[in-house]
């Protein structure tokens, strides 16, 4: 049995689908509602990653765990407690969804501090482990869906700064391989898309997917910061803006790891946009 935490998220949802399609027994868990969009035959149990006791029934009978690091709530995660509960339940293998920022932004409290501590707990857990460190997600552009639907407009900062954003389905594919196959233990994979893409180019790709032009409006850094503070803690906002506006060479690097694991190149942002065009209509 494979337990997938964050099962209704941008990575967890396609991971559950991928595992179920391969015939693997899956338990999907999330703090939110486990909706009907998950495949038939998947066991669904609600739990909160920040509450170890709520996870014990979910972990019962499992031999592998996909652990997402909590995202904005990562500082609330008791990683040693969660991993201890997993080991006590018989889990032997854990795949952690971490962040590229652990290595590219070690000075950041959210990445170099909290996310690094979670990685360290995984490595010290006594379980067979694999760490996934993706860069920016293509699905972050879902934040533009309302303005694209209403006005065919995208507003974002740093219009012409490119990053190799990754399709979350590719992250899920790598996670599925690490959960089900041998040969990934003790590996840390950096996961990126196949090419640099700028916010302006992302807006154009959405327009191509919709068959209508999408206008791009460039925000100042302060305008973007104010908008992001409405849903993210300030340290994470500052790190995110630094990555988006002044990426390091390491953050602009195209990693070979998706192709080495999946045997194919990672998907482009344009492919992602075509697949999810309905969300922007």
C-alpha positions in Angstrom: 0.0 0.0 0.0 1.3 3.5 -1.0 0.1 6.4 1.1 0.0 9.8 -0.8 -0.2 12.9 1.4 -1.5 16.1 -0.2 -3.6 13.9 -2.5 -5.7 16.7 -3.8 -2.8 19.0 -4.6 -1.1 19.8 -7.9 1.4 16.8 -7.5 -0.6 14.5 -5.3 -3.6 14.3 -7.5 -1.8 13.2 -10.7 0.4 10.9 -8.5 -2.7 9.1 -7.2 -4.0 8.7 -10.8 -0.6 7.4 -12.0 -0.3 4.9 -9.2 -3.9 3.7 -9.5 -3.5 3.3 -13.3 -0.4 1.1 -12.7 -2.5 -1.1 -10.4 -0.8 -0.1 -7.2 -3.0 0.0 -4.0 -3.2 3.6 -2.9 -4.4 5.5 0.2 -5.1 9.1 -0.6 -5.0 11.5 2.3 -5.4 15.3 2.6 -6.5 17.8 5.2 -9.2 19.0 2.8 -12.1 17.2 1.1 -11.1 14.0 -0.8 -13.4 14.6 -3.7 -14.9 12.3 -6.3 -12.2 13.2 -8.9 -9.9 10.6 -7.4 -9.9 7.2 -9.2 -12.2 4.4 -8.1 -10.6 1.8 -5.8 -8.4 4.4 -4.0 -8.8 4.4 -0.3 -9.5 7.9 1.0 -8.8 8.9 4.6 -8.6 12.5 5.8 -5.6 13.5 7.9 -3.5 16.5 8.8 0.2 16.4 8.3 0.7 18.7 11.3 -1.2 16.2 13.5 0.8 12.9 13.8 -2.0 11.1 15.6 -4.4 11.7 12.7 -1.9 10.0 10.4 -1.6 6.7 12.2 -4.8 5.1 10.8 -3.7 6.3 7.3 -0.3 4.7 7.6 -1.6 1.4 8.9 -0.6 -1.4 6.4 1.4 0.9 4.2 4.9 0.1 2.9 5.6 3.3 1.0 4.9 7.0 1.7 4.8 10.1 -0.5 5.4 13.0 1.9 4.9 16.5 0.7 6.7 18.9 2.9 3.7 21.0 3.9 4.3 24.0 1.6 3.4 27.2 3.4 2.7 25.2 6.5 6.0 23.4 6.5 7.1 25.1 9.7 4.2 23.3 11.5 5.3 19.8 10.3 6.7 17.5 12.9 8.8 15.6 10.4 10.5 13.2 12.8 7.2 12.4 14.4 5.5 11.7 11.0 8.4 9.5 9.9 8.5 7.7 13.2 4.8 6.9 12.9 5.4 5.7 9.3 8.3 3.4 10.4 6.2 2.0 13.3 3.4 1.2 10.9 5.8 -0.8 8.6 6.6 1.8 6.0 9.9 1.0 4.4 10.2 3.7 1.6 9.6 7.4 1.7 9.6 9.9 -1.2 9.8 13.5 -0.1 8.5 16.4 -2.2 11.0 19.2 -1.2 12.1 22.2 -3.1 15.0 23.3 -5.3 15.4 26.2 -3.0 17.0 24.0 -0.3 20.2 24.1 -2.3 19.8 27.4 -4.3 18.5 29.5 -1.4 20.2 28.1 1.7 20.0 31.5 3.4 16.2 31.5 3.2 14.3 30.6 6.4 11.6 28.7 4.5 14.0 26.7 2.3 17.4 26.6 3.8 15.9 26.4 7.3 12.6 24.6 7.4 12.7 22.6 4.2 16.3 21.6 4.8 15.4 20.3 8.3 12.6 18.2 6.8 15.1 16.7 4.3 17.5 16.0 7.1 14.7 14.2 9.1 14.0 12.0 6.0 17.6 11.1 5.6 18.0 10.2 9.3 14.7 8.3 9.5 16.1 4.8 8.9 13.8 4.5 5.9 14.8 4.0 2.3 14.5 7.6 1.0 14.3 9.7 -2.2 14.1 13.5 -2.3 12.5 15.4 -5.1 13.5 19.1 -5.5 11.4 20.7 -8.2 11.7 24.3 -9.3 8.7 26.5 -10.1 5.5 24.7 -11.0 3.7 25.4 -14.3 0.5 25.1 -12.2 1.3 28.3 -10.4 -0.2 30.1 -13.3 -3.7 28.8 -12.1 -3.4 32.0 -10.1 -4.1 33.9 -13.4 -7.2 31.9 -14.2 -9.7 34.5 -12.9 -8.2 37.4 -14.9 -7.8 35.3 -18.0 -11.4 34.1 -17.9 -12.8 37.6 -17.2 -10.5 39.8 -19.2 -8.0 37.6 -21.2 -5.3 39.4 -19.2 -2.3 38.2 -17.1 -0.6 40.5 -14.6 2.7 39.4 -13.2 6.2 40.8 -12.4 9.5 40.2 -14.1 7.9 39.8 -17.5 11.1 38.7 -19.4 12.9 36.7 -16.7 12.8 33.0 -17.7 12.8 29.9 -15.5 12.5 26.2 -16.4 9.1 25.7 -14.8 8.0 22.0 -14.5 4.7 20.3 -15.2 3.5 18.8 -11.9 2.5 15.7 -13.8 6.2 15.1 -14.5 7.0 15.4 -10.7 4.2 12.9 -10.1 5.8 10.6 -12.7 9.2 10.7 -11.0 7.5 10.2 -7.6 5.6 7.1 -8.9 8.8 5.6 -10.2 10.7 6.2 -6.9 7.8 4.8 -4.9 7.4 1.6 -7.0 10.8 0.8 -8.5 14.2 0.0 -7.1 17.3 2.1 -7.9 16.2 5.4 -6.5 17.2 5.0 -2.8 19.5 7.7 -1.5 19.0 9.9 -4.5 18.0 13.6 -4.6 16.5 14.6 -8.0 16.3 18.2 -9.2 13.3 18.5 -11.4 12.8 21.2 -14.0 11.1 21.7 -17.3 12.9 21.4 -20.7 13.5 25.2 -21.3 13.4 28.6 -19.8 10.0 30.3 -20.1 9.2 33.9 -19.1 5.8 35.1 -17.7 5.2 37.0 -21.0 5.8 33.7 -22.9 3.5 31.8 -20.5 0.7 34.3 -21.2 1.2 33.9 -24.9 1.1 30.1 -24.5 -2.2 30.3 -22.7 -3.5 32.5 -25.5 -2.4 29.9 -28.0 -4.1 27.2 -26.0 -7.3 29.2 -25.8 -7.2 30.4 -29.4 -7.5 34.0 -28.3 -4.8 36.6 -27.4 -4.0 37.0 -23.7 -2.7 40.5 -22.8 0.2 40.7 -20.5 0.5 43.5 -17.9 3.8 43.8 -16.0 3.5 44.4 -12.2 6.2 46.1 -10.2 7.9 44.1 -7.5 6.0 45.9 -4.8 2.6 45.3 -6.5 3.4 41.6 -6.7 4.6 41.5 -3.1 1.4 43.1 -1.8 -0.7 40.6 -3.7 1.3 37.6 -2.6 1.2 38.6 1.1 -2.5 38.0 1.0 -1.9 34.2 0.9 1.7 33.5 1.8 3.9 34.3 4.8 6.4 37.2 4.3 9.6 35.1 4.3 8.2 32.9 1.6 7.1 35.9 -0.4 10.5 37.4 -0.3 12.2 34.2 -1.4 9.8 33.7 -4.2 10.2 37.2 -5.5 14.0 36.8 -5.4 13.8 33.6 -7.4 11.4 35.1 -9.9 13.2 38.4 -10.3 16.9 37.4 -9.9 17.3 33.7 -10.4 20.7 32.2 -9.8 22.5 30.2 -12.5 21.5 27.0 -10.6 17.8 28.1 -10.7 18.0 28.6 -14.5 19.8 25.3 -15.1 17.9 22.7 -17.1 18.2 19.4 -15.1 18.4 16.0 -16.9 16.8 14.2 -14.0 13.2 14.0 -15.3 14.4 12.4 -18.5 16.9 10.1 -16.7 14.0 8.7 -14.6 11.1 8.7 -17.0 13.0 8.0 -20.3 11.5 11.0 -22.0 12.0 14.8 -21.9 10.0 16.8 -19.5 6.8 18.4 -20.9 6.9 22.0 -22.0 4.8 24.8 -20.5 2.8 25.0 -23.8 1.9 21.3 -23.4 0.7 22.0 -19.9 -1.3 25.0 -21.0 -3.1 23.0 -23.7 -3.9 20.2 -21.2 -5.4 22.6 -18.7 -6.9 25.2 -21.1 -10.4 24.6 -19.8 -9.5 26.1 -16.4 -8.8 29.4 -18.2 -11.8 29.5 -20.5 
